[in-house]
Amino acid sequence: MRSTTTFLVSTAALVVLLCSFPAFGQDAASQIRSDIQVLQQLLKDNPAAPDSDFASLNSSIEQSLAAASYAVNHDQLYLALEKVGEATELLGGLRTAKNNADVLKNGLPAFESEWGKASLQLTAMDQEARQRQWKGNPAALRALAEAAQGRAIPLLDGGRGFATSTKPQDGLFYVGQAKGEADFAKFCASLNLSTELAPLPLRSFLPELQALQRKTNDAFHPPRSIDSHPRFIALNSTLKLAQELDSSRLYAGALYEYLEAVRHFGMLDAAVPDPQRRIQLTTQITEREQALAASKIDESIAQLFLQRAHSHIKHADGSAPSDDEWKSAGVILDHVLPAYFAAQKPAAPLPAGDARTVDLTLVRWPYT
């Protein structure tokens, strides 16, 4: 007879599998709402123990799902998807780390067996994802899927390192995150979401990525490199993922991650807006949203960032935005949107390099 733990894991996996495919006739908003409900139930059935290393994940996942629900109910589908992706990744990590009794009992050898099975599964899903055709789908949908799939294998590889250097349960968490990212990418591909707008022109963004990397390297010096160390980690890991996506010709995901890196870089020097500037930001966000909605080109990636800016300054519960949220909203308007429109122009020529030069990128954590 199977153990209760094994039964719960198998049942949960079946529910997720069934919900990864669209119900006939469901629109994208209904599909997203259904997925949110499934994730909420999975968290309710398998919460992190209050005294465990993962206790803080309960509130993080709940907040992401609440934000997703609010966004989808206010026609902010791209933001809703982004939040669903956050929750799916964290919940995948939590469930895998918590509900694998064999690894928790038998240690590293059992982890290696679990890792090997996950590696085969995720490699197959990665190959499948690279063959997907996105014609007729919004660029933001493709971008979210490509970025999620791009994070999956590095997270899996990172899990093996953590299992060896700390403990197998830590490695399991990363394996679960990797599965969550791949599942979310597949969910995006299943959505009944299309557009008749002209497609967004996509190309390699390597010139922009290299320029931003040089600016990041120049900015990394004390005291800012010390005071803003977590931001620099996020910035460099985002740039690394963007370059990997770009080299794989996954250009929608590369653009999305490049713009997120622009936001991280802008946050390094962003000032908290004064009351007058806050009023201007509120008005400008609405105006930009209206302008993008009237465009004849698929501007969904820019719309995603504007939806995020909107969520920064208007909370579902009516609470006041934090200083960082005001700063992020300003950075999106002042830096991210100009970078988005500049990226639609032909690429600038790459600077001539020295053939003897080798660039090395060191990232402490795999996309965390």
Contacts in CASP RR format, 6 or more apart in sequence:
PFRMAT RR
TARGET T0000
AUTHOR 0000-0000-0000
METHOD contacts of the structure
MODEL  1
MRSTTTFLVSTAALVVLLCSFPAFGQDAASQIRSDIQVLQQLLKDNPAAP
DSDFASLNSSIEQSLAAASYAVNHDQLYLALEKVGEATELLGGLRTAKNN
ADVLKNGLPAFESEWGKASLQLTAMDQEARQRQWKGNPAALRALAEAAQG
RAIPLLDGGRGFATSTKPQDGLFYVGQAKGEADFAKFCASLNLSTELAPL
PLRSFLPELQALQRKTNDAFHPPRSIDSHPRFIALNSTLKLAQELDSSRL
YAGALYEYLEAVRHFGMLDAAVPDPQRRIQLTTQITEREQALAASKIDES
IAQLFLQRAHSHIKHADGSAPSDDEWKSAGVILDHVLPAYFAAQKPAAPL
PAGDARTVDLTLVRWPYT
2 10 0 8 1.000
3 101 0 8 1.000
5 99 0 8 1.000
5 101 0 8 1.000
6 101 0 8 1.000
8 45 0 8 1.000
8 46 0 8 1.000
8 99 0 8 1.000
9 95 0 8 1.000
9 99 0 8 1.000
9 100 0 8 1.000
12 42 0 8 1.000
12 45 0 8 1.000
12 46 0 8 1.000
12 95 0 8 1.000
12 99 0 8 1.000
15 38 0 8 1.000
15 41 0 8 1.000
15 42 0 8 1.000
16 38 0 8 1.000
16 42 0 8 1.000
16 183 0 8 1.000
19 34 0 8 1.000
19 35 0 8 1.000
19 38 0 8 1.000
19 187 0 8 1.000
20 183 0 8 1.000
20 186 0 8 1.000
20 187 0 8 1.000
20 190 0 8 1.000
21 190 0 8 1.000
22 31 0 8 1.000
22 190 0 8 1.000
22 191 0 8 1.000
22 192 0 8 1.000
23 30 0 8 1.000
23 31 0 8 1.000
23 34 0 8 1.000
25 192 0 8 1.000
26 34 0 8 1.000
26 192 0 8 1.000
27 192 0 8 1.000
28 77 0 8 1.000
28 191 0 8 1.000
28 192 0 8 1.000
28 193 0 8 1.000
29 72 0 8 1.000
29 75 0 8 1.000
29 77 0 8 1.000
31 190 0 8 1.000
31 191 0 8 1.000
31 192 0 8 1.000
32 68 0 8 1.000
32 72 0 8 1.000
32 77 0 8 1.000
32 80 0 8 1.000
32 81 0 8 1.000
32 84 0 8 1.000
32 191 0 8 1.000
33 69 0 8 1.000
33 72 0 8 1.000
35 84 0 8 1.000
35 187 0 8 1.000
36 65 0 8 1.000
36 68 0 8 1.000
36 69 0 8 1.000
36 72 0 8 1.000
36 84 0 8 1.000
39 61 0 8 1.000
39 65 0 8 1.000
39 84 0 8 1.000
39 87 0 8 1.000
39 88 0 8 1.000
39 91 0 8 1.000
40 65 0 8 1.000
42 91 0 8 1.000
42 95 0 8 1.000
43 58 0 8 1.000
43 61 0 8 1.000
43 62 0 8 1.000
43 65 0 8 1.000
43 91 0 8 1.000
43 94 0 8 1.000
46 94 0 8 1.000
46 95 0 8 1.000
46 98 0 8 1.000
46 99 0 8 1.000
47 58 0 8 1.000
48 54 0 8 1.000
48 55 0 8 1.000
48 56 0 8 1.000
48 57 0 8 1.000
48 58 0 8 1.000
48 94 0 8 1.000
48 98 0 8 1.000
49 55 0 8 1.000
49 98 0 8 1.000
52 98 0 8 1.000
53 169 0 8 1.000
54 94 0 8 1.000
54 97 0 8 1.000
54 98 0 8 1.000
54 173 0 8 1.000
57 90 0 8 1.000
57 91 0 8 1.000
57 94 0 8 1.000
60 90 0 8 1.000
61 87 0 8 1.000
61 90 0 8 1.000
61 91 0 8 1.000
61 94 0 8 1.000
64 83 0 8 1.000
64 84 0 8 1.000
64 85 0 8 1.000
64 86 0 8 1.000
64 87 0 8 1.000
64 90 0 8 1.000
65 83 0 8 1.000
65 84 0 8 1.000
65 87 0 8 1.000
66 316 0 8 1.000
67 79 0 8 1.000
67 83 0 8 1.000
67 311 0 8 1.000
67 316 0 8 1.000
68 79 0 8 1.000
68 80 0 8 1.000
68 81 0 8 1.000
68 83 0 8 1.000
68 84 0 8 1.000
68 87 0 8 1.000
69 80 0 8 1.000
70 311 0 8 1.000
70 316 0 8 1.000
71 77 0 8 1.000
71 79 0 8 1.000
71 80 0 8 1.000
71 83 0 8 1.000
71 307 0 8 1.000
71 311 0 8 1.000
72 80 0 8 1.000
76 307 0 8 1.000
76 310 0 8 1.000
76 311 0 8 1.000
77 193 0 8 1.000
78 138 0 8 1.000
78 140 0 8 1.000
78 141 0 8 1.000
78 144 0 8 1.000
78 300 0 8 1.000
78 303 0 8 1.000
78 304 0 8 1.000
78 307 0 8 1.000
79 304 0 8 1.000
79 307 0 8 1.000
79 308 0 8 1.000
79 310 0 8 1.000
79 311 0 8 1.000
81 140 0 8 1.000
81 141 0 8 1.000
81 144 0 8 1.000
81 188 0 8 1.000
82 144 0 8 1.000
82 304 0 8 1.000
82 308 0 8 1.000
84 184 0 8 1.000
84 187 0 8 1.000
85 144 0 8 1.000
85 148 0 8 1.000
85 181 0 8 1.000
85 184 0 8 1.000
88 180 0 8 1.000
88 181 0 8 1.000
88 183 0 8 1.000
88 184 0 8 1.000
88 187 0 8 1.000
89 148 0 8 1.000
89 151 0 8 1.000
89 177 0 8 1.000
89 180 0 8 1.000
89 181 0 8 1.000
89 184 0 8 1.000
90 177 0 8 1.000
91 180 0 8 1.000
92 176 0 8 1.000
92 177 0 8 1.000
92 179 0 8 1.000
92 180 0 8 1.000
92 183 0 8 1.000
93 172 0 8 1.000
93 173 0 8 1.000
93 174 0 8 1.000
93 175 0 8 1.000
93 176 0 8 1.000
93 177 0 8 1.000
93 179 0 8 1.000
93 180 0 8 1.000
94 173 0 8 1.000
95 176 0 8 1.000
96 172 0 8 1.000
96 173 0 8 1.000
96 175 0 8 1.000
96 176 0 8 1.000
96 179 0 8 1.000
97 169 0 8 1.000
97 170 0 8 1.000
97 171 0 8 1.000
97 172 0 8 1.000
97 173 0 8 1.000
97 176 0 8 1.000
100 114 0 8 1.000
100 172 0 8 1.000
102 110 0 8 1.000
102 114 0 8 1.000
103 110 0 8 1.000
103 111 0 8 1.000
103 114 0 8 1.000
103 168 0 8 1.000
103 169 0 8 1.000
103 172 0 8 1.000
104 168 0 8 1.000
104 169 0 8 1.000
107 168 0 8 1.000
108 163 0 8 1.000
108 164 0 8 1.000
108 168 0 8 1.000
110 168 0 8 1.000
111 163 0 8 1.000
111 168 0 8 1.000
111 171 0 8 1.000
111 172 0 8 1.000
114 172 0 8 1.000
114 175 0 8 1.000
115 156 0 8 1.000
115 159 0 8 1.000
115 160 0 8 1.000
115 163 0 8 1.000
115 175 0 8 1.000
118 156 0 8 1.000
118 175 0 8 1.000
118 176 0 8 1.000
118 178 0 8 1.000
118 179 0 8 1.000
119 156 0 8 1.000
121 179 0 8 1.000
122 152 0 8 1.000
122 153 0 8 1.000
122 156 0 8 1.000
122 178 0 8 1.000
122 179 0 8 1.000
122 182 0 8 1.000
123 153 0 8 1.000
125 149 0 8 1.000
125 152 0 8 1.000
125 182 0 8 1.000
125 185 0 8 1.000
125 186 0 8 1.000
126 149 0 8 1.000
126 150 0 8 1.000
126 152 0 8 1.000
126 153 0 8 1.000
126 182 0 8 1.000
129 145 0 8 1.000
129 146 0 8 1.000
129 149 0 8 1.000
129 182 0 8 1.000
129 185 0 8 1.000
129 186 0 8 1.000
129 189 0 8 1.000
130 248 0 8 1.000
130 250 0 8 1.000
132 145 0 8 1.000
132 189 0 8 1.000
134 141 0 8 1.000
134 142 0 8 1.000
134 252 0 8 1.000
136 194 0 8 1.000
136 195 0 8 1.000
136 196 0 8 1.000
136 199 0 8 1.000
137 193 0 8 1.000
137 194 0 8 1.000
137 195 0 8 1.000
138 193 0 8 1.000
138 194 0 8 1.000
138 195 0 8 1.000
138 298 0 8 1.000
138 300 0 8 1.000
139 199 0 8 1.000
139 200 0 8 1.000
139 202 0 8 1.000
139 252 0 8 1.000
139 255 0 8 1.000
139 298 0 8 1.000
139 300 0 8 1.000
139 301 0 8 1.000
140 252 0 8 1.000
140 256 0 8 1.000
140 300 0 8 1.000
140 301 0 8 1.000
140 303 0 8 1.000
140 304 0 8 1.000
141 188 0 8 1.000
141 191 0 8 1.000
141 193 0 8 1.000
141 300 0 8 1.000
142 188 0 8 1.000
142 252 0 8 1.000
142 253 0 8 1.000
143 252 0 8 1.000
143 253 0 8 1.000
143 255 0 8 1.000
143 256 0 8 1.000
143 301 0 8 1.000
143 304 0 8 1.000
144 184 0 8 1.000
144 185 0 8 1.000
144 188 0 8 1.000
144 253 0 8 1.000
144 256 0 8 1.000
144 304 0 8 1.000
145 184 0 8 1.000
145 185 0 8 1.000
145 186 0 8 1.000
145 188 0 8 1.000
145 189 0 8 1.000
146 185 0 8 1.000
146 245 0 8 1.000
146 250 0 8 1.000
146 252 0 8 1.000
146 253 0 8 1.000
146 254 0 8 1.000
146 256 0 8 1.000
147 241 0 8 1.000
147 245 0 8 1.000
147 253 0 8 1.000
147 256 0 8 1.000
147 257 0 8 1.000
148 181 0 8 1.000
148 182 0 8 1.000
148 184 0 8 1.000
148 185 0 8 1.000
148 188 0 8 1.000
149 181 0 8 1.000
149 182 0 8 1.000
149 185 0 8 1.000
149 250 0 8 1.000
150 181 0 8 1.000
150 241 0 8 1.000
150 244 0 8 1.000
150 245 0 8 1.000
150 250 0 8 1.000
151 178 0 8 1.000
151 181 0 8 1.000
151 241 0 8 1.000
151 366 0 8 1.000
151 367 0 8 1.000
152 178 0 8 1.000
152 179 0 8 1.000
152 180 0 8 1.000
152 181 0 8 1.000
152 182 0 8 1.000
152 185 0 8 1.000
153 178 0 8 1.000
154 241 0 8 1.000
154 366 0 8 1.000
154 367 0 8 1.000
155 174 0 8 1.000
155 175 0 8 1.000
155 176 0 8 1.000
155 177 0 8 1.000
155 178 0 8 1.000
155 181 0 8 1.000
155 366 0 8 1.000
155 367 0 8 1.000
156 174 0 8 1.000
156 175 0 8 1.000
156 178 0 8 1.000
157 366 0 8 1.000
158 171 0 8 1.000
158 174 0 8 1.000
158 366 0 8 1.000
159 170 0 8 1.000
159 171 0 8 1.000
159 172 0 8 1.000
159 173 0 8 1.000
159 174 0 8 1.000
159 175 0 8 1.000
159 178 0 8 1.000
159 366 0 8 1.000
160 171 0 8 1.000
161 171 0 8 1.000
162 170 0 8 1.000
162 171 0 8 1.000
162 173 0 8 1.000
162 174 0 8 1.000
163 170 0 8 1.000
163 171 0 8 1.000
163 172 0 8 1.000
174 366 0 8 1.000
195 298 0 8 1.000
195 300 0 8 1.000
197 295 0 8 1.000
197 296 0 8 1.000
197 297 0 8 1.000
197 298 0 8 1.000
197 299 0 8 1.000
198 296 0 8 1.000
198 297 0 8 1.000
198 298 0 8 1.000
199 297 0 8 1.000
199 298 0 8 1.000
200 252 0 8 1.000
200 297 0 8 1.000
200 298 0 8 1.000
200 299 0 8 1.000
200 300 0 8 1.000
200 301 0 8 1.000
200 344 0 8 1.000
201 344 0 8 1.000
202 251 0 8 1.000
202 252 0 8 1.000
202 255 0 8 1.000
203 251 0 8 1.000
203 346 0 8 1.000
203 347 0 8 1.000
204 246 0 8 1.000
204 249 0 8 1.000
204 251 0 8 1.000
204 254 0 8 1.000
204 347 0 8 1.000
205 242 0 8 1.000
205 246 0 8 1.000
205 251 0 8 1.000
205 254 0 8 1.000
205 255 0 8 1.000
205 258 0 8 1.000
205 343 0 8 1.000
205 347 0 8 1.000
206 243 0 8 1.000
206 246 0 8 1.000
206 347 0 8 1.000
206 350 0 8 1.000
207 347 0 8 1.000
207 348 0 8 1.000
207 349 0 8 1.000
207 350 0 8 1.000
208 258 0 8 1.000
208 339 0 8 1.000
208 342 0 8 1.000
208 343 0 8 1.000
208 347 0 8 1.000
208 348 0 8 1.000
209 239 0 8 1.000
209 242 0 8 1.000
209 243 0 8 1.000
209 246 0 8 1.000
209 254 0 8 1.000
209 258 0 8 1.000
209 261 0 8 1.000
210 350 0 8 1.000
210 351 0 8 1.000
211 348 0 8 1.000
212 239 0 8 1.000
212 258 0 8 1.000
212 261 0 8 1.000
212 262 0 8 1.000
212 265 0 8 1.000
213 239 0 8 1.000
215 265 0 8 1.000
216 232 0 8 1.000
216 235 0 8 1.000
216 236 0 8 1.000
216 239 0 8 1.000
216 265 0 8 1.000
219 225 0 8 1.000
219 265 0 8 1.000
219 268 0 8 1.000
220 232 0 8 1.000
224 268 0 8 1.000
225 232 0 8 1.000
228 268 0 8 1.000
231 264 0 8 1.000
231 267 0 8 1.000
231 268 0 8 1.000
233 363 0 8 1.000
233 364 0 8 1.000
233 365 0 8 1.000
234 264 0 8 1.000
235 261 0 8 1.000
235 264 0 8 1.000
235 265 0 8 1.000
235 268 0 8 1.000
236 361 0 8 1.000
236 363 0 8 1.000
237 363 0 8 1.000
237 365 0 8 1.000
237 366 0 8 1.000
237 367 0 8 1.000
237 368 0 8 1.000
238 257 0 8 1.000
238 260 0 8 1.000
238 261 0 8 1.000
238 264 0 8 1.000
239 257 0 8 1.000
239 258 0 8 1.000
239 261 0 8 1.000
240 361 0 8 1.000
240 363 0 8 1.000
240 367 0 8 1.000
241 257 0 8 1.000
241 367 0 8 1.000
242 253 0 8 1.000
242 254 0 8 1.000
242 257 0 8 1.000
242 258 0 8 1.000
242 260 0 8 1.000
242 261 0 8 1.000
243 254 0 8 1.000
245 251 0 8 1.000
245 253 0 8 1.000
245 254 0 8 1.000
245 257 0 8 1.000
246 254 0 8 1.000
252 301 0 8 1.000
255 301 0 8 1.000
255 340 0 8 1.000
255 343 0 8 1.000
256 301 0 8 1.000
256 304 0 8 1.000
258 339 0 8 1.000
258 343 0 8 1.000
259 301 0 8 1.000
259 305 0 8 1.000
259 336 0 8 1.000
259 339 0 8 1.000
259 340 0 8 1.000
259 343 0 8 1.000
262 335 0 8 1.000
262 336 0 8 1.000
262 339 0 8 1.000
263 305 0 8 1.000
263 328 0 8 1.000
263 331 0 8 1.000
263 332 0 8 1.000
263 335 0 8 1.000
263 336 0 8 1.000
265 335 0 8 1.000
266 331 0 8 1.000
266 335 0 8 1.000
267 324 0 8 1.000
267 327 0 8 1.000
267 328 0 8 1.000
267 331 0 8 1.000
270 327 0 8 1.000
270 328 0 8 1.000
270 330 0 8 1.000
270 331 0 8 1.000
271 327 0 8 1.000
272 323 0 8 1.000
272 326 0 8 1.000
272 327 0 8 1.000
273 281 0 8 1.000
273 326 0 8 1.000
273 327 0 8 1.000
273 329 0 8 1.000
273 330 0 8 1.000
278 313 0 8 1.000
278 326 0 8 1.000
281 309 0 8 1.000
281 313 0 8 1.000
281 326 0 8 1.000
281 329 0 8 1.000
281 330 0 8 1.000
281 333 0 8 1.000
282 313 0 8 1.000
284 333 0 8 1.000
285 306 0 8 1.000
285 309 0 8 1.000
285 310 0 8 1.000
285 313 0 8 1.000
285 329 0 8 1.000
285 333 0 8 1.000
288 306 0 8 1.000
288 333 0 8 1.000
288 337 0 8 1.000
289 303 0 8 1.000
289 306 0 8 1.000
289 307 0 8 1.000
289 310 0 8 1.000
292 299 0 8 1.000
292 302 0 8 1.000
292 303 0 8 1.000
292 306 0 8 1.000
293 303 0 8 1.000
301 340 0 8 1.000
302 337 0 8 1.000
302 340 0 8 1.000
302 341 0 8 1.000
305 332 0 8 1.000
305 336 0 8 1.000
305 337 0 8 1.000
305 340 0 8 1.000
306 332 0 8 1.000
306 337 0 8 1.000
308 328 0 8 1.000
308 332 0 8 1.000
309 328 0 8 1.000
309 329 0 8 1.000
309 330 0 8 1.000
309 332 0 8 1.000
309 333 0 8 1.000
312 321 0 8 1.000
312 325 0 8 1.000
312 326 0 8 1.000
312 328 0 8 1.000
312 329 0 8 1.000
313 321 0 8 1.000
313 325 0 8 1.000
313 326 0 8 1.000
313 329 0 8 1.000
314 321 0 8 1.000
315 321 0 8 1.000
321 329 0 8 1.000
END
